[in-house]
Amino acid sequence: MIDKSLIDYWYEKLKKEAEESGYFLNPDEEFTKSLIEGLLINQERFGYFACPCRLASGNKEEDLDIICPCDYRDQDINDYGNCYCGLYVSYDVYTGKKQIKSIPERRNLKKKKREITISTLKLSLPVWRCKICGYLCAREEPPEICPICKAKKERFERFI
């Protein structure tokens, strides 16, 4: 069992970070705190905030796409009004105009990406994309921390 004060701390921290970035946490505080407890349990178990509603492998490389906030959050919110676990919601859900609902799992529906090489586009540097917020940067290596959403380096993918 996770200490209630730790859950409260993370609730306030995530709420502040979400609102500063234009996102909203689920307005059902009790439900949201139960999700945060799941994140903290996964942090203890695996060493990272794996989504509490998905089965994590324990291998960080395999689970990068489901580390909260997951790679699917924005598309889920746009398409359904909430992310898969319901931690993040749209403005309409946050204000009560829409109800949160269960949504299909996107994780196994990844499309194969077409390989584009730097030489094809004649770029001098690779372009890196943050899989959380979409931030793009052209440099030899991705930044240590995304300047927009604060995701760590391993959450970047080579975009071009």
Residue pairs with C-beta under 8 A, 6 or more apart in sequence:
2 37
2 40
2 41
2 44
6 40
7 33
7 36
7 37
7 40
8 33
10 36
10 39
10 40
11 25
11 29
11 32
11 33
11 36
14 25
14 36
14 87
15 25
17 150
18 24
18 25
18 88
21 133
21 148
21 149
23 77
23 88
24 88
24 89
24 90
24 91
24 93
24 94
25 32
25 87
25 88
25 89
25 94
26 32
26 35
26 82
26 86
26 87
26 88
26 89
26 93
26 94
26 100
27 89
27 93
27 94
27 96
28 100
31 86
32 87
35 52
35 53
35 85
35 86
35 87
36 87
37 52
38 52
38 53
39 49
39 50
39 51
39 52
39 68
41 52
42 48
42 49
42 50
42 51
42 52
42 56
43 49
45 56
45 58
46 56
46 58
46 60
46 63
47 60
48 60
48 63
48 67
49 67
49 68
50 56
50 63
50 66
50 67
50 68
51 66
51 67
51 68
51 70
51 84
51 85
52 85
53 84
53 85
53 86
54 66
54 84
54 85
54 105
54 107
56 63
56 66
57 63
60 67
60 154
61 154
64 71
64 131
64 154
64 155
65 71
65 72
65 107
65 110
65 131
66 107
67 155
68 87
69 83
69 88
69 132
69 149
69 151
70 83
70 84
71 131
71 132
72 83
72 84
72 106
72 107
73 83
73 88
73 132
74 133
74 134
75 106
76 82
76 83
76 84
76 103
76 106
77 83
77 88
77 89
77 90
78 90
79 103
80 101
80 103
81 89
81 90
81 92
81 93
81 98
81 100
81 101
82 88
82 89
82 90
82 93
82 100
82 101
82 103
83 89
84 103
84 105
84 106
86 100
89 100
90 98
92 98
93 99
93 100
116 160
118 124
118 125
118 126
118 160
121 160
123 138
123 160
125 138
125 139
125 140
126 138
126 139
126 140
126 158
126 159
126 160
127 136
127 137
127 138
127 158
127 159
127 160
128 136
128 137
128 138
128 139
128 141
128 142
128 143
128 156
128 157
128 158
128 159
129 135
129 136
129 156
129 157
129 158
129 159
130 136
130 142
130 146
130 148
130 149
130 151
130 155
130 156
131 151
131 155
131 156
131 157
132 146
132 149
132 151
132 155
133 146
133 148
133 149
133 151
135 146
135 147
135 148
135 149
136 159
137 143
141 153
142 153
142 156
143 153
143 156
144 152
144 153
145 151
145 152
145 153
146 152
146 155
146 156
